[in-house]
Amino acid sequence: MQDGLVRNNMEKLTFYALSSPEKLDRIGEYLAQRVARDISRHRNGYVVIAMEAMDQLLVACHAQSLNLFVESFLKMIHGLLESHEPTMQLLATSSFVKFANIEEDTPSYHRRYDFFVSKFSSLCHNNHSDPETRNKLRVAGLKGLQGVVRKTVSDDLQVNIWDEIHMEKIIPSLLFNMQENYETPDSPQDETTPWTLAENCLRELMSRATFGHIRSVIRPVLKHLDNHELWVKESAIHMFKVIMYSIQAQYSYAVIQLLMSHLDEKSRVDDSGQRKPSARPRADAKVRRGIVTVLSNIVAIAAGESIGPSVLEIFNSLLNHLRNSIDVKNTTPADHENETLLQEAVINTLGVFANNLPDYQKIEIMMFIMGKVPLSGEESRNTDVLLQHILLKSLLEVGTKYRTVQMAQAFPSAFLQPLLDMSLATDPAVRLVVQQIFHTLLDRHENLPKLQKTSVDGPLPQLTVDKCSRQDMMFIKKNGPEIMVHIYENVQLTNNTKDNFEALYVTLGLLCIELGSDSEALIELMRLIFAIQDLPNTTSAMTASHRASVHALVASFLYVVGHLTAIPSFCTHIEQIIKNRRERARHLLPWEDNKQALNSLPEVTDDLLFDKTVVAEALQSSGHDTSRLLTPYMPRNLGEVNVNRSISDLNSINVEVDSISSSPGLFRKHPQEEITVASLKKMMAEPLDVQQEEEKQRRLQVVEQFRTAAFEDLVAKTEQQTVDLQNKLNEILGKLPPAIDLCSRPSSPHPSAHNDDCLRQICPVPPPYPVQFPELFVF
């Protein structure tokens, strides 16, 4: 016993077992009896020798009768683990790990590992007084669990290790040792430490899990974090990151769903956001915030595998939690701060999730969130206003992850119209968030930070301007009037703050930068800004500070336009007006802080206002068509039926005032033109560009007439054309022969016999068999 296992004797025993494999079961049974007896008599030396002999026999023998021998071996391990001596438990674990690494040739139908799962799990929680012994026993328990998993996970005939009864013992044992690492900041990261080994075991276990096993693995994780209150600690984030990076990619989204369901349970809400009547008490806001924080840290890992309705499902659930948090915040003021932090965590999670989605799904998500925003009214409840603000901040967070390429894709009609309506919300903070959403989606060239720092003193930062594409030109023609009329109405809202006016200025600046290279869009923006400049004179309800802010908005925008167009006369005029204001009316400059203190606004003289005529001449000198600029801006009332037509669309319509002239033989298309051989020769000799220019000017004259003429004038002209047409028809019909006049429509249903005779003379009745039609019908 003092020399340990005798090598010669062990070789003889091994040769005998290999020569007579049918004797293996009896050898194993005999060794098991000896070990049981030695354990009871505390003869630990003989136990060690017997276990060493068993280990060598297991490695050397692979006969079909090995199963019976293994049963004896497991009995020995069982007895050693039940011992209270740490050395025996460590010896048993070491032998079991060696056995777990052996690949058996024949399956086992009756072998059970329930006891080993329980015993190894208890070793993982060992609390021995000696730290070194405690660590050794915990490492032994972890290695034992790892051996059980390796032995059973790949054999369908073995016990199902994925059953919840087993996972509820294995998973907490692993997590318990992992959390020790975070509770001890200076803990070593050696592979032999319990926390490092526990993490490796968890990674191996999760890598072997299939879709059907995800629930049985994740539920014990959630329960462990609840019981140990780990949601508010960094350990929860690290544990789930280990799970997400270890699990097969196609199954990672199932983890997100289970975590969302757990958050629903903690918040006592169902899928529609309503409170569950039979749910347990709502968890503390810190716990719910911890769950959301874990989501925000791992959701990016699973976002690539989330497709289809699952994306909207996640966002719908998160938005429901936002709504629930707002309700809790209003009903429980004591938890106000934690609920606010929870809302910020949810918004951040929405942004992180959206960042990993393709652009088309980001647009869908923004439209989905927009559909959740309650409508704004004059008597909106505080809860609705707060919900509007929170949901729009969520939309803004998603929008920051979107990269705009074409305006029409970033602003589909189903998204643009509700966003414009929300830009006129009653709460100024809500309107500010809406403008920030516009900033994020309009800015394609990183000009937003430069505009936010702009003043009317000194040169502007270098702005990146690109040529407006054809798709963007079509977008601004279709939606430009709608956007501008909402800006026009927004400026007039009495509760606007300094931040609101600055946001409107940035919106106008981005519209000019991104779409202003289109001449027509630039002219429409200039019409709008001069209409805004006229508001303080035409709107009596404005306060002095409101009027001053409007003038400052106009000054800052025109200052940007001047630098973008680089027209000398334009810039000179803008700088002169700004200079006048700096000398005599500093409150009209952007953004002086003394505007809110104004009780009355001194009279704003003409030399303090920007002159539309001077600006029009400057733009015309650079090749812009300024005929529209001098036309007064007449926005429609927002209460009217919304017609998605642009004023500029009239250019694309060939309006023919004398449409009847297309009828042959009645009128020429242009009666004032006399078509002769000389005129045709002249037309052929003229260049094509000249002809196109004349045709363009003719169309513009017609369009301008419909734009500027009063409705009564158009009606009167149409009536006159109708009278002229009737007279012309009467003149043509009067030139026809009298006989033809007799063939006109009879005045009564029974024509006279005299008329019948006339008709027979002029229009003889044809034979009944051929069908012939007269060459001329006169009605």
Secondary structure, DSSP 4 states (H G I P E B T S, - for coil): -TT-S-HHHHHHHHHHHHH-GGGHHHHHHHHHHHHHHHHHTT-HHHHHHHHHHHHHHHHH---TTHHHHHHHHHHHHHHHHHSS-HHHHHHHHHHHHHHHTSPPSS--SS---HHHHHHHHHHHT---SSHHHHHHHHHHHHHHHHHHHHHHTT-TTS--TTSHHHHHHHHHHHHHHHHHHHHSTT----TTSHHHHHHHHHHHHHHH--GGGHHHHHHHHHHHHHHTT-TTSHHHHHHHHHHHHHS-GGGHHHHHHHHHHHHHHHHTB-TTSPBPTTPPPPPPHHHHHHHHHHHHHHHHHHHTT--THHHHHHHHHHHHHHHHHHHHHHH-GGGHHHHHHHHHHHHHHHHHHHHTS-HHHHHHHHHHHHHHSPPP-TT--HHHHHHHHHHHHHHHHHHTT---S-HHHHS-HHHHHHHHHHTT-SSHHHHHHHHHHHHHHH-SSS-HHHHHT--SSSPPP-----PPPHHHHHHHHHHHHHHHHHHHHHHT-TT--HHHHHHHHHHHHHHHHHHTTSHHHHHHHHHHHHHHHHHHHH-TT--HHHHHHHHHHHHHHHHHHHHHH--HHHHHHHHHHHHHHHHH-GGGSTT-GGGGG-SSPPP--GGGS--HHHHHHHHHHTT---TTTTSPP-PPPTTSPP----GGGGGGS---TTGGGGSTTT--SSTT----HHHHHHHHHS-HHHHHHHHHHHHHHHHHHHHHS-HHHHHHHHHHHHHHHHHHHHHHHHTS-HHHHHTS--SSSS--HHHHHHHHHHSPPPPSSS----S----
